[in-house]
Amino acid sequence: MRICIPASEFQERIVRIQAEMEREKLDAIAVYGDEYRKENLRYVCNFWPIFERGICVIPKCGEPTLAGAPEGESYAREMSVWKDYRNVKEFACVSVPEEIDYPLATFSSLKEILQAALKGGKRLGLVGVWDIPAPIMDRLKDAVSGVEIIDAMPLLARLRIIKSANEIACLKEAGRQACEGYKKLLEYAVDGNPETMAAGAAEGAARMAGAEDINFMVFGSGKRTETVIGRATNKIMRNGEMLMAAMAVQYEGYVSTAEYPFVIGKPSDEQKRFLNVLFEAANVQQNYLKAGVIAGEMVRKVKEVFARNGMTQYDLYPPMHGIGLAEAESPYPDGETTYPFEAGMCVNSDISIWGHPAGSNRIEEGFVITAEGPQTITPFIRELVAKGI
């Protein structure tokens, strides 16, 4: 049986969103997305644009309308769970300044789409305030006289933070694919190979395992581990070099990331000490990824490991973030966070040390929060980290 989000779950999401709209006194919600900021649009209609832009308009009752652009119309109709699809000229190819002629296309206007959804109301929630281009924002404001645009991202974020069984299944499948890719990365990350060869082998293996996309491949060997989020280059990898590689794999929109820190060939004693601190911190973290545990306590316990080993000055950011339709999403706790973990949250560890004399690196593993503790999403990486050097 294919792992996916069924149409019935998208229908349930819209019902929940409409209930939140009623509480927030919103007359409609517009959810923006494009090729790069896709997660919210995918959540409400399953559409992920290529080249073009999209917006899903949700009324207070009834089914949404998806608006996109002509070149992707067939693709949008294939992906979207909603039948009402419209072409809008403003959403055509994002990288071309000219207005493109589509003589066979039928177009609608943002004005008529929004007016139909608002039904005379003036309060329009917008998901994507930080993502939508200014010219399109201006058109939204001008589409309905006197419209008030309210940031509706907090509303959607509340609904996205706890994952359903189907969402967890998709994340686990993405994690499986990421692990298959990482096995191939370890095979090709050897003395004499360029970074691009190892990165390409990993991405290819993940794709062959069923991935729909590689959101990113962070890669650096030797001195290049200090790039934190650098890309693979044609640099030749050498024995004795630290290797930092993180691959974010997407399946049915859901993204799992795998990263295991290691040294090509035989590590030095200093490198072993460095890596063992990362492994210790990751294994300590396991004890606090549990429903009911205060998220900030987990952060403090990881930081205690770094402090005990004299590495606090190399600790740049919190050791965990949420995952789902984005590689990084809520929750994203720090040491002062007071909310508890909840069952159904899905998270990614981000245990990292940067700029240390022995090198720079991180560990990334995916987990489902349960009442009993963390459930691994990336089992191959968990086995490696638990084993250590």
C-alpha positions in Angstrom: 0.0 0.0 0.0 1.4 3.4 -1.0 2.3 5.7 1.8 0.6 9.1 1.3 -1.8 11.7 2.8 -5.3 10.6 1.6 -7.8 13.1 0.3 -9.9 12.6 3.4 -7.2 14.0 5.6 -6.9 17.1 3.4 -10.7 17.5 3.8 -10.3 17.2 7.6 -7.6 19.8 7.6 -9.8 22.3 5.9 -12.6 21.7 8.4 -10.2 22.3 11.2 -8.9 25.5 9.5 -12.4 26.7 9.0 -13.2 26.2 12.7 -10.1 28.2 13.6 -11.2 30.9 11.1 -14.5 31.2 12.9 -12.7 31.7 16.2 -10.4 34.3 14.7 -13.3 36.0 13.0 -11.7 35.6 9.5 -13.8 35.7 6.4 -11.4 33.8 4.2 -7.7 32.6 4.2 -5.3 32.8 1.3 -2.3 30.4 1.5 0.6 31.4 -0.7 3.4 29.1 -2.0 6.0 28.7 -4.7 8.8 26.3 -5.5 10.9 27.4 -2.6 8.3 28.1 0.1 6.0 25.2 -0.6 5.1 23.7 2.8 1.9 25.7 3.6 0.4 25.3 0.2 1.2 21.6 0.2 -0.5 21.3 3.6 -3.9 22.7 2.4 -4.1 21.3 -1.2 -1.1 19.0 -1.9 0.2 21.3 -4.7 3.9 22.1 -5.1 4.6 24.6 -7.9 7.5 24.4 -10.3 8.7 27.8 -11.7 5.3 29.4 -11.0 3.4 30.6 -7.9 0.2 29.3 -6.3 -2.4 30.4 -3.8 -5.1 28.4 -2.2 -8.1 30.4 -1.0 -10.2 28.9 1.7 -13.7 30.3 2.4 -15.5 30.0 5.8 -17.5 27.1 4.5 -17.1 24.8 1.4 -14.1 23.7 -0.6 -11.0 25.9 -1.4 -10.0 27.3 -4.8 -6.5 26.7 -6.0 -5.0 29.4 -8.3 -1.8 28.9 -10.3 -0.5 29.6 -13.8 -1.1 28.1 -17.2 2.1 26.1 -17.8 1.6 24.1 -14.6 -2.2 23.7 -14.9 -2.2 20.0 -15.8 0.4 19.3 -13.1 -1.6 21.3 -10.6 -4.8 19.4 -11.4 -2.9 16.1 -11.1 -1.5 17.0 -7.6 -4.3 19.0 -6.0 -7.1 17.4 -4.0 -9.4 20.3 -4.9 -11.2 20.4 -8.3 -11.7 24.2 -8.5 -8.5 25.4 -10.2 -7.9 28.9 -11.8 -5.1 30.5 -13.8 -3.9 33.9 -12.7 -1.5 35.9 -14.8 0.5 37.2 -11.9 1.5 33.7 -11.0 3.4 32.9 -14.2 7.1 32.1 -14.4 8.8 33.6 -11.3 12.1 34.4 -13.0 10.9 36.2 -16.2 10.1 40.0 -16.0 8.2 40.0 -19.3 4.5 39.2 -19.4 4.2 35.8 -21.1 1.5 35.2 -23.7 -0.6 32.1 -23.2 -3.2 32.2 -26.0 -4.9 28.9 -25.2 -5.3 29.6 -21.4 -8.4 30.8 -19.6 -7.6 33.3 -16.8 -9.3 34.4 -13.7 -8.4 37.5 -11.6 -7.3 37.6 -7.9 -10.2 40.0 -7.4 -12.9 37.6 -8.4 -11.4 34.7 -6.6 -11.0 36.6 -3.3 -14.4 38.3 -3.6 -16.1 34.9 -4.1 -14.4 33.5 -1.0 -14.9 36.6 1.3 -18.6 36.8 0.4 -18.8 40.4 1.4 -16.4 40.1 4.4 -13.3 42.2 4.8 -11.0 40.1 7.0 -8.6 38.1 4.9 -6.1 35.8 6.6 -2.8 35.4 4.7 -0.4 32.5 5.2 2.9 33.5 3.6 3.3 37.1 4.7 7.1 36.7 4.8 7.2 34.8 1.5 4.8 36.6 -0.9 6.4 39.1 -3.3 5.4 42.8 -2.8 3.7 43.3 -6.1 1.3 40.3 -5.4 0.8 41.6 -1.9 -0.3 44.9 -3.4 -2.7 43.1 -5.7 -4.2 41.3 -2.7 -4.7 44.5 -0.9 -6.3 46.2 -4.0 -8.5 43.2 -4.9 -11.2 44.0 -2.4 -12.0 47.5 -1.3 -11.3 48.0 2.4 -9.9 44.4 2.9 -7.9 43.9 6.1 -5.1 41.4 5.7 -4.2 39.4 8.9 -1.2 37.2 9.3 -2.7 33.7 9.6 0.5 31.7 9.9 0.2 31.3 13.7 -3.2 29.7 13.0 -1.8 27.2 10.5 1.3 26.5 12.6 -0.9 25.4 15.6 -2.5 22.8 13.3 0.7 21.6 11.8 2.7 21.0 14.9 1.2 17.7 15.9 1.5 15.1 13.1 -1.1 12.5 12.1 -0.4 8.8 11.6 -0.2 9.4 7.9 2.2 12.3 8.3 4.5 10.3 10.6 4.4 7.4 8.0 5.6 9.9 5.3 8.4 11.2 7.5 9.5 7.7 8.3 9.6 6.8 4.6 11.6 10.0 3.9 13.9 9.0 6.8 14.3 5.5 5.3 15.3 7.0 1.9 17.7 9.4 3.6 19.4 6.5 5.4 19.7 4.6 2.1 21.4 7.7 0.6 23.7 8.0 3.6 24.9 4.5 3.3 26.0 5.3 -0.3 27.6 8.5 0.9 29.8 6.6 3.4 30.8 4.2 0.5 32.0 7.1 -1.7 33.4 9.5 1.0 37.0 8.1 0.7 40.5 9.4 0.0 40.8 10.6 -3.6 37.2 11.2 -4.4 35.8 14.7 -4.9 33.1 15.9 -2.6 30.6 16.0 -5.5 31.0 12.3 -6.1 30.0 11.3 -2.6 27.2 13.9 -2.5 25.9 12.7 -5.9 26.0 9.1 -4.9 24.0 9.8 -1.8 21.4 11.9 -3.6 21.1 9.3 -6.4 20.6 6.4 -3.9 17.9 8.4 -2.1 16.1 9.1 -5.4 16.3 5.5 -6.4 14.8 4.6 -3.0 11.7 6.7 -3.9 12.5 10.3 -2.8 10.6 13.0 -4.7 13.2 15.6 -4.0 16.5 16.3 -2.2 15.8 19.6 -0.4 19.5 20.2 0.2 22.8 18.5 0.5 25.1 20.3 3.0 28.7 19.1 2.4 32.2 20.0 3.5 35.5 18.1 4.1 38.5 19.2 6.0 38.7 22.9 6.5 35.4 23.2 4.6 33.4 21.7 7.5 33.5 25.2 8.9 31.1 26.4 6.2 28.3 25.1 8.5 25.8 24.9 5.5 28.2 24.9 2.5 27.6 22.8 -0.6 29.7 20.0 -2.1 32.5 21.2 -4.4 35.2 19.5 -6.6 37.6 19.5 -3.6 39.3 16.1 -3.3 38.7 14.4 0.1 41.7 13.1 2.0 42.3 10.6 4.8 42.3 12.2 8.2 39.8 14.9 7.2 36.6 15.5 9.1 33.5 15.2 6.9 30.3 17.1 7.5 27.4 16.1 5.3 23.6 16.6 5.8 21.0 15.4 3.4 17.4 16.5 3.6 15.1 14.1 1.7 11.5 14.8 0.7 8.7 12.3 0.3 5.1 13.3 -0.4 6.1 16.7 0.8 7.6 15.6 4.1 11.3 16.1 4.9 13.7 14.0 6.9 17.3 14.9 7.4 20.3 12.6 8.1 23.7 13.6 9.2 26.5 11.6 10.8 29.9 13.2 11.7 33.0 11.1 10.8 36.6 11.2 9.8 37.7 9.8 6.4 40.2 7.0 7.2 41.6 6.9 10.7 40.7 9.7 13.2 43.3 11.3 15.4 42.9 11.2 19.2 41.8 14.8 19.2 39.2 14.1 16.5 37.9 11.1 18.5 37.5 13.3 21.6 35.6 15.8 19.5 33.3 13.2 18.0 32.7 11.5 21.3 31.3 14.8 22.8 28.8 15.0 19.9 27.8 11.4 20.4 27.4 11.9 24.2 25.3 15.0 23.7 23.0 13.2 21.2 22.6 10.2 23.4 21.9 12.3 26.5 19.2 14.2 24.4 17.4 10.9 24.0 16.4 10.9 27.6 14.4 14.2 27.2 12.6 13.6 23.9 9.4 12.5 25.6 5.8 13.8 25.9 5.5 15.9 29.1 9.2 16.9 29.3 9.8 20.6 29.2 11.6 21.3 25.9 14.0 23.8 27.5 15.2 21.1 29.9 16.4 19.0 26.9 18.3 22.0 25.5 20.0 22.7 28.9 21.0 19.0 29.3 22.7 19.0 25.9 24.5 22.2 26.7 25.7 20.8 30.0 27.6 18.1 28.0 29.3 20.8 25.9 30.1 22.9 29.1 31.5 19.9 30.9 33.9 19.3 27.9 34.9 23.0 27.5 33.0 23.4 24.2 30.4 26.0 25.1 32.1 28.7 23.0 31.6 26.5 19.9 27.9 25.9 20.4 26.1 28.3 18.0 22.4 27.4 18.2 19.7 25.2 19.8 20.2 21.4 19.4 16.8 20.5 18.0 14.0 21.7 15.7 10.7 20.4 14.4 10.3 18.7 11.0 7.4 18.1 8.7 6.6 19.7 5.4 9.6 22.0 6.0 13.0 20.7 7.0 12.9 23.1 10.0 9.7 24.1 11.6 8.1 24.4 15.1 8.9 23.4 17.7 12.3 25.2 17.9 13.1 25.4 21.7 16.0 27.1 23.4 17.2 26.9 27.0 14.5 29.2 28.2 11.5 27.4 26.6 8.8 26.4 29.1 6.4 24.4 26.9 6.4 20.6 27.1 6.9 18.2 24.3 3.7 16.6 23.1 3.0 13.1 21.6 2.9 13.4 17.9 5.5 16.2 17.5 8.2 15.2 15.0 11.6 16.7 15.6 15.2 16.6 14.2 18.2 16.7 16.4 20.8 19.3 15.5 23.7 18.5 17.8 26.6 20.7 16.6 30.0 22.2 17.4 31.5 24.8 15.1 35.1 26.3 14.9 36.7 23.9 17.4 40.4 23.2 16.8 39.6 19.5 16.0 37.0 20.5 13.4 33.4 21.4 13.0 30.4 19.0 12.7 26.9 18.1 13.7 24.5 15.2 14.2 21.0 15.2 12.7 18.4 12.5 13.4 14.7 12.4 13.1 12.3 11.4 15.9 8.6 11.1 16.8 7.8 12.2 20.3 5.8 9.6 22.2 4.7 9.1 25.8 7.4 6.4 26.1 10.2 8.4 24.5 11.6 9.1 21.1 10.8 6.8 18.1 13.5 7.0 15.5 12.7 8.2 11.9 16.3 7.7 10.7 17.3 4.3 12.2 20.6 3.9 10.4 21.9 7.2 11.8 20.6 6.3 15.3 22.5 3.0 15.2 25.8 4.8 14.2 25.4 7.5 16.9 24.5 5.0 19.6 27.6 3.0 18.7 29.9 5.9 18.6 33.6 5.5 17.6 
